[in-house]
Each structure stands twice: as C-alpha cells, then as structure tokens.
Amino acid sequence: MPEPQEQEMTIAGHLNELRSRIIRVLLVFAAALVAGLATAEPVYRWILSAGQQRVSIELHALSLWDGIGIYMKIAFLLALAVSLPFLLFQIWKFVSPGLKAVERSAALRCVPYVFFLFAAGAVFAYFAVVPMALYFTASINRSMGLHETYGAAQYFSFVFNIVLPVSLLFEMPVLVMFLTRLGLLTPGRMRRWRKIAYFSLVFIAVVITPPDFISDLLVAVPLLLLYECSVYISAVVYRRQLQRSAHRND
C-alpha cells in the first residue's frame, strides 16, 4: 500500500499535469484568437457578400461597439475551429495512461475528424440553414409592411446562433464512434434511446435557434438525420469489433 504522502504526491502530479495542459490549450486558443482577429475583416466581407446574394438586406451600426463585437465573434469562431482538435488531443494525452492500447489508438484516430466535422457543420449551417431562415424571417417582415432596418450586430448574432451550435453538434459521429470502440455504446442502445434522443435534439434545436418555427425545423431535421448517421456508424464499428473478436477466437 502506498503511503498517504505518496498518494498526495501522485494527486498533486496529476493536478500539475492538468494545469499544464489547460495552459497549453489557452495559449493555443489565444494565439488562434489573435490570428482570427487578423483575418476577421476578409472573413466578414465574405460572409456579408455571400449573405447578400441570398437575401438583400441593408445593415446598420446601432452601437459604437458593433464592429468590434462582430470581429470578436468571427475571431472566436475561427479560434474554436483551430483549437478544438488540440483541446481533444490534450485530453487524450491526459487520460491515455489509464487506457488500454486499443482504447488509446481508437481515441487518437478520432481527433483528426473533429476539425473536418466542425467545418462541415459550419458550411452546412451557413449555406443551407441560414439562407432559408433569413428568407423566411425577411419575408414575414415584408408581408407585415415593416420597414427593414437590421443592425449589423443583430444580423451576425442571428448567423452565429445557428452556425456555432450546429457546428458543435456535427461532432456527434466522432463521439459515437469513439464510445462504440471503447465498448461504452452499442447500436442497439442507440436504437432503444431513439425517442429520448429525438426529443433532446428537438429541444436543443428550439433552444439554440431564433424564436421562429422554421429555424427550429431547419436545425432539428438535420440533427435527427445526423443521429441516424451516428447509429449507422456505431453499427459498422460494432460489427467490425465482433468480426475481430471472432477471428481471435478461431
């Protein structure tokens, strides 16, 4: 039995390692945030031009801080996309000593997909969900005879309130693949949990989207399809695990 002092040193060592990895993540995020601020203006121009091609709206600054707030949101989104894989890698480095070799390998292989799924979610949200939500909300305003005066900060908040949550939720297949490889999740369980999962995803869609039915629907339906894709991925990974187990037993 190790002495209490040795146990305390072990705990202290883990805490020091955790602190070190948190500092590394924060430094990478800060560096990515600075780089995001440096590239915020061209990204802003691109977002604005792409949005104007779908719905013709005129943006206005309603506050002196609107421009800075928009640049910060763009920089935050870019920094998150860059630093998220590094964050997961640091988590993997922290927990890997307690994992089996197959678990370490499975977790490490999932990390590269994080950035691509985040980017895919952002592209899908911006080019598929946002234009339809903008068209719907603008058409309602015009049908009511309202004079459209949109604040730039409100417009970009509307966009990011859709893009960011959808991008994060697109990480679901990676999480499902990882948990299935660890044996913590099976396709049978996901099928049994389908009703609860559907309710939860619809609830999330309602919470993260602007308060109109069409935005809720446009986010909820892709999330439900994403869950079904995750069930399929879980089934493929689980079937391969069973086949490998059968080969070992032969």
C-alpha positions in Angstrom: 0.0 0.0 0.0 1.4 3.4 -0.9 1.9 5.9 1.9 -0.6 8.8 2.1 2.2 11.2 1.2 2.9 9.2 -2.0 -0.8 9.3 -2.8 -0.9 13.0 -2.3 2.2 13.5 -4.5 0.5 11.4 -7.2 -2.6 13.5 -7.0 -0.5 16.7 -7.0 1.3 15.4 -10.1 -1.9 14.8 -11.9 -3.2 18.3 -11.0 0.1 19.9 -12.1 -0.2 18.0 -15.4 -3.8 19.0 -15.8 -2.9 22.7 -15.2 -0.1 22.5 -17.7 -2.3 21.1 -20.4 -5.0 23.7 -19.7 -2.4 26.4 -20.0 -1.3 25.0 -23.3 -4.9 24.9 -24.6 -5.4 28.5 -23.5 -2.2 29.6 -25.2 -3.2 27.9 -28.5 -6.6 29.4 -28.2 -5.2 32.9 -27.5 -2.8 32.6 -30.5 -5.6 31.4 -32.7 -7.8 34.3 -31.5 -5.1 36.8 -32.5 -4.8 35.2 -35.9 -8.6 35.2 -36.1 -8.7 38.9 -35.4 -6.1 39.5 -38.1 -8.3 37.7 -40.7 -11.6 38.9 -39.4 -12.1 41.6 -41.9 -11.8 39.5 -45.1 -14.0 36.8 -43.5 -16.5 39.5 -42.6 -16.6 40.7 -46.2 -17.0 37.2 -47.5 -19.8 36.4 -45.1 -21.6 39.7 -45.9 -21.3 39.2 -49.7 -22.4 35.6 -49.5 -25.4 36.6 -47.4 -26.3 39.5 -49.7 -26.5 37.1 -52.6 -29.3 35.2 -50.9 -31.3 38.0 -49.2 -30.8 41.6 -50.0 -30.6 43.4 -46.7 -29.0 46.6 -45.5 -27.1 46.5 -42.3 -26.7 49.4 -39.9 -24.5 50.0 -36.9 -26.7 50.7 -33.9 -23.8 50.9 -31.4 -20.2 52.1 -31.4 -19.2 48.6 -30.3 -21.0 46.7 -33.1 -17.9 46.5 -35.4 -15.6 45.3 -32.6 -18.2 42.8 -31.4 -18.6 41.3 -34.9 -14.9 40.9 -35.4 -14.6 39.2 -32.0 -17.3 36.8 -32.9 -15.6 35.9 -36.1 -12.3 35.5 -34.4 -13.8 33.3 -31.7 -15.4 31.0 -34.2 -12.1 30.7 -36.1 -10.1 30.2 -32.9 -12.5 27.5 -31.7 -12.3 25.6 -35.0 -8.5 25.6 -34.8 -8.0 24.9 -31.1 -10.8 22.3 -30.7 -8.7 19.4 -32.1 -5.7 20.5 -30.0 -8.0 20.5 -26.9 -9.2 17.0 -27.6 -5.6 15.9 -28.2 -4.5 17.3 -24.8 -7.5 15.5 -23.2 -6.3 12.3 -24.9 -2.7 12.8 -23.6 -4.0 13.3 -20.1 -6.2 10.2 -19.9 -4.2 7.9 -22.2 -2.0 6.4 -19.4 -5.2 4.9 -17.9 -6.4 3.5 -21.2 -5.6 0.2 -22.9 -3.6 0.2 -26.1 -6.7 -0.3 -28.3 -8.5 2.4 -26.5 -5.6 4.9 -27.0 -5.4 4.1 -30.7 -9.2 4.4 -31.1 -9.3 7.8 -29.3 -6.3 9.2 -31.2 -7.8 8.2 -34.6 -10.9 10.2 -33.8 -9.1 13.5 -33.2 -8.4 14.5 -36.9 -12.0 14.2 -37.8 -13.0 16.8 -35.2 -11.9 19.8 -37.3 -13.4 18.5 -40.5 -16.8 17.8 -38.9 -16.8 21.2 -37.3 -16.0 22.8 -40.6 -18.7 20.7 -42.4 -21.2 21.7 -39.8 -20.3 25.4 -40.2 -20.6 25.2 -44.0 -23.9 23.3 -43.8 -25.4 25.8 -41.3 -24.3 28.9 -43.2 -25.1 27.8 -46.8 -28.2 25.7 -46.1 -29.9 26.7 -42.8 -29.0 30.4 -42.5 -30.3 31.5 -46.0 -33.6 29.8 -45.6 -34.0 31.3 -42.1 -33.1 34.7 -43.4 -35.5 34.4 -46.3 -38.4 33.3 -44.1 -37.9 36.0 -41.5 -37.4 38.7 -44.1 -40.5 37.6 -46.0 -42.6 37.7 -42.8 -41.4 41.2 -42.0 -42.2 42.4 -45.5 -45.6 40.8 -45.5 -46.4 42.8 -42.4 -45.3 46.0 -44.1 -42.4 46.6 -41.8 -39.5 48.8 -42.9 -36.4 46.6 -42.6 -33.6 48.2 -40.6 -31.2 45.5 -39.5 -28.4 46.1 -37.0 -25.1 44.5 -38.1 -24.6 43.1 -34.6 -28.1 41.5 -34.6 -27.5 40.1 -38.0 -24.3 38.4 -37.1 -25.7 37.2 -33.8 -28.5 35.6 -35.8 -26.0 33.9 -38.0 -23.7 32.7 -35.3 -26.6 31.5 -33.1 -27.2 29.0 -35.9 -23.7 28.2 -37.2 -21.9 27.6 -33.9 -24.3 25.2 -32.2 -24.8 23.2 -35.5 -21.0 23.0 -35.9 -20.6 21.6 -32.4 -23.4 19.1 -32.8 -21.8 17.8 -36.0 -19.2 16.3 -33.7 -21.8 13.6 -32.8 -20.5 10.9 -35.1 -17.0 11.2 -33.7 -18.2 10.9 -30.2 -20.4 7.9 -31.1 -17.5 6.2 -33.0 -15.2 6.7 -30.0 -17.7 5.4 -27.4 -18.5 2.4 -29.5 -14.9 1.5 -29.9 -14.5 1.7 -26.1 -17.5 -0.6 -25.7 -19.5 2.0 -23.8 -22.1 2.4 -26.6 -23.8 -0.1 -29.0 -26.1 0.5 -31.9 -28.8 -1.4 -30.0 -28.7 1.1 -27.2 -28.9 4.0 -29.6 -31.9 2.5 -31.3 -33.6 2.0 -27.9 -32.8 5.6 -26.9 -34.1 6.9 -30.2 -37.2 8.5 -28.8 -35.3 10.2 -26.0 -32.6 11.3 -28.4 -35.1 12.7 -30.8 -36.8 14.7 -28.1 -33.5 16.0 -26.8 -32.3 17.1 -30.2 -35.5 18.8 -31.0 -35.3 20.6 -27.6 -31.7 21.7 -28.4 -32.8 22.9 -31.8 -35.5 25.0 -30.2 -33.2 26.5 -27.6 -30.3 27.4 -29.9 -32.2 28.9 -32.8 -34.0 32.2 -33.1 -37.6 32.1 -31.9 -39.4 31.1 -35.1 -40.7 27.7 -36.2 -38.9 27.5 -39.5 -35.4 28.0 -37.9 -36.3 25.3 -35.3 -37.3 22.9 -38.1 -34.3 23.7 -40.2 -31.9 22.8 -37.4 -33.9 19.9 -35.9 -34.3 17.9 -39.1 -30.5 17.7 -39.9 -29.8 16.9 -36.3 -32.2 13.9 -36.4 -30.6 12.8 -39.7 -27.2 13.2 -38.0 -28.3 10.9 -35.2 -29.4 8.2 -37.6 -26.0 8.5 -39.4 -24.4 8.1 -35.9 -26.5 4.9 -35.4 -25.2 3.6 -38.7 -21.6 4.4 -37.8 -22.0 2.7 -34.5 -23.4 -0.4 -36.2 -20.4 -0.5 -38.6 -17.8 -0.1 -35.8 -19.6 -2.6 -33.6 -19.9 -5.2 -36.4 -16.1 -4.9 -37.1 -15.4 -5.4 -33.5 -17.4 -8.6 -33.4 -15.6 -9.8 -36.5 -12.2 -9.1 -35.0 -13.2 -10.9 -31.8 -14.4 -13.9 -33.9 -11.1 -14.1 -35.7 -9.2 -14.1 -32.5 -11.2 -16.9 -31.1 -10.7 -19.1 -34.2 
